[in-house]
């Protein structure tokens, strides 16, 4: 983990880790994230079903005047957000748990059982969930500050907001290492926050490039698993709009197929995100070794075992 690498070496390390441990990753991602995907697809399809009806003005009026429709819409949307939040944090906790054990166990991940994962997984999930909530709070607060400042300088609001957003993006890039630091190291949330800035700015280009490349790769893989669901939604929209096909678009069989495609889409998105998480973890390891010489310190602390 803690090795200074060129960008190409970091990519190779990412792919090598996934290639070596894909069976373990797939096993535990399926075990933990497939149930989440089942619920996520249910809420996503329910929400999409309501949105498809908004093409009719009468339906839109009914949605905003009927309290039952409003409650249903909010329930679907809230459930989708909550399940997505849980799934994303659970995936991050799982991947970084496996990576940490991979670095600490002599036999790597060979023969690892869930009981061995459970304590560290639970700890990582709690830490990552609290980090996510704190990050959301920071983003909301930042949005309010930007809005207030923009209103105070209304004559230059467009240029000012653009420059302010650009500065925020520059500042937020180092925070991509925040999760890796907080989960791999036994430090507090705020110490991980400050360390993310220190390591992130020192390797800013590598952080951004890794996020772009792995994000692009993940989006391609996610697009492949999303395509069946997306095409099915388009077909259903066509049938509803044209009132054709003898109710094919609204039949129980078609909706069940759409649900299965929704599960595939959600689960595929989680699988694709693994590349992004592992890539950022190796970027963190590179930055930590470059700035803090973590590997040398570990060798000194375990000198008697060398």
N, C-alpha and C positions, 0 to 999 in steps of 0.2 A: 504493500500500500504506500508506504512512505519512501518514494524514490523520485528523484528529479527526472522527468521525462520530457522529450520533445513532444510536440502535438501529435505527430504520427505514432509515437510510442504510447501515448495515452489512449489513442483510438485502438491500437493493437491490444493493449491491456484490457480495455473494455470488452472487445469482442472475444478475447481469449477467456476471460472470466465467464462470460455468458455461454461460450461454446463448451467449456469444461463442465459447467454446472447447470446446463439447461434442463436436465431431467429433474434436478432438485428444485430449481426455480419454478418449473411448470407444475410440479407436484404440489408445492405449498401455495402457489398463487391460485391454483384451481381449488384447493382445499379452503382457502380463506376468502378469495375474491369472487368465486362463482356464485355463492349464495348472495353476496352483495349485488352482483350483476343481475340476478333474477329479480330482486326488488327494484333495482334501478331501471331495468327495462319496463317493468310494470308502471312505474310512475312516469317515465319518459313517454311511453305510448299513450297513457291516459292524458297527459298534458297535450301531446300532439293531436290526439283525437278531438279535444276541445278547441284547439287552435284552428283545425281544419274547418270547423263550422263557422269561424268568424268571417268567412267570405260572404255570408248572408247578413245584411244589416240588422235584420230582425233577431238573428241569433246573438249578435253583439249587444243589442239593447237588452235582450233577455239575460245575458250573462251579467250585466251591470245592475240590473234591477231585481233579479232573483237572488236572494241571499244564499240559497242552497247552491246555486251555480258558482257564486263567488267563493264560498267556502270550499267547494270541490276544487276549483282552480287553484286557490291558495294552498290547499292540502297537497295536490299533485306537485306544485312548484316547490313548496317547502320540503316535501319528502325527497324530491330529486336533488335539491341542494344538500340536504343533510346526508343522504346516502352517498353522493359524490364526494363530499368532504370526508366521510368515514372511510370510503374505499381508497381514496388517494392517500390518506395518512396511514392506513393499514398496509398498503403496498409499499410505501416508503419505509415504514418500520420493518417490514419483512425483508426487503432487499438489503437494507443496511445491517440488519441482524445477521443475515447469512454472510454478508461481506466481512463483518467483524469476526464471526466465528471461523470463517475461511482463513483469516489472517492469524487467528490465535490457536486453532487446533492443528496438531501435527498431521493428522490424516485429512486435513482440509474439510470438505463437506461430505466425504465418503461415510456412508452409514449413519448419518445424522438423523435423529428422531425428533419428533415434535416436542417431546418433553424437555429436550435440551434447548430448544428454541424458546420455549414459552416464557421463562422469566425475563430474558433480554427483549423479547418481542413485546411483552406487556410494558416494560419500562420505556422502550423506544416509542411505542404508540402513544403513551401518555405525554412524553416529551414533545413529540412531533405535533400532537393535537393542540397542546398549549401554545407551541410556537406558531401554529397556523392561526389560532384565534388572536394572538397578539399581533401577528402580521396584518390580519384583516382590520383590526382596530387602528393600526398605524396607517393603513391605506385610506380608511375613512377619514381619519384626522387630517391626513395630507390633502385629501380632496377638499375638505372644508377650508383649510388654509389657502389653497390655491384659489378657491372660489372667492374668498374674502379679499385676497390681494388683487385679484382680477377686477373686482368691483371697485376697489379703491383707485385703480389706475385705468379707468374706463377708456381714456383716450388712446392708450397704448395696449389695450387688453389683449388683442389678438396676438401681437408680437410678444407681449410679456408672458402670456400663458404658454405660447409655443416654446419660448426659451426656458421657462420654468419646468415644463414637462421634459424638455431635453436634459436639463440638469438632474431632474429626478431619475430619469433613466440611467444616467451615468452613475448616480449614487446607488441605485437599486441593484445594478449588475453584481457588485461584490456580495450582496445578500443571497445570491444563489448558492453560496457556500455555507450559509447559516445552518441549514438542516444537517449537512454532513458533519460540521463541527460539533453541533449540539448532540448528535447521536453517537459519534465515534469517540468523543471525549467526555470525561466526567466533570463537566463544568456547568456553571449556572447559565440560565437563558441569556442574561445581559452580558456576561463575559463572552459567550459564544457570539453574541451580536457584535460586540466591539472587535473580536478577533476576526469575524467575517470581513469587516471593513479593512483591517490591517492586511490580511492575507489576500483579500479580493483585489484591493487596489495595487498590491505588489505584482499580481498576475492578472490584471484586468483584461488584457487582450486574450489570454488563454481561456478565461472564464466565459467571455462573450462568444468566442469562437466555438468552444465546446458546446455551449447552450444552443447556438445556432445549428451546428452540424447534427447534434443528437436530437434536437427538436425537429429538424427537417426529416431525419430518418424516422423518428417516431410518428410524425404526421403522415408519412407515406404508408407505413404499416397500419396505422389507424384507418387511413382512407380505404385500404383494401377490405378491412373487416366491416367498415361502415357502409360500403357501397350497396350490398344487398338490402339493408334496411332503408337506405336513402331512395333507391329505385322503387321499392315497395311503397314507400310513402308517396312518391310521385304518381305511381299507378293508382293508389287509393284516392289521391286528390283529383285525378282525372275522372275517375268513376263517379265521385261525389259531385263534381262540378257539372258533368255531362248527364248525370242520372242514367248512365248506360251500364251494360254488362249484367243486367238482371240481379243487381245487388251483390256482385262479386266483391267489390271493394269494402262492403260492410258485412260480409258473411263471417260466421264464427270461425270457419276454417282459415280464411284469409287473415283475420285478426290474430289467430294463434300463430300462423306463420310469421306475421309481422312481429309478434312478441319474441319468437325465437331469434329472429334477425336482430331485434333489440338487445337480447342477451349477448349475441355474438358481437355486436358493436361495442357494448360496454366492456365485456371481457377482453376483446381485442385492444381496446384503448388502454387497459391496465397492463397488458402484456407489452404493448409498444412503449409504455412509459419506463419500462425496465432499462432500456438503453440510455435514456436521459438520466436516470438516477445513478446508474453505474458510472457513466461518463463523468458526471459532476463529482462523484466520490473520488475517482482517480485524479481529477483536477485538484480537489482538496488535498489529497495525499502529496501531490507534486508541490503545491504551495506551502504546505506545512513543513516539508523537508527543506525546501528552498529557504524559508524564512527562519525556521526554528530548529533545524537539524534534528528532527524527532528520531530518526533512525539511529543516529550517533548516540543520543541520550539513552535510547533503549539498550543499545549495546553496552554502554557504560554501566547501566543499572543491572544488567544481567551478565556482567563480565565473568562471574564465577561459573556460569553455565556454558561459556563459549569453549 
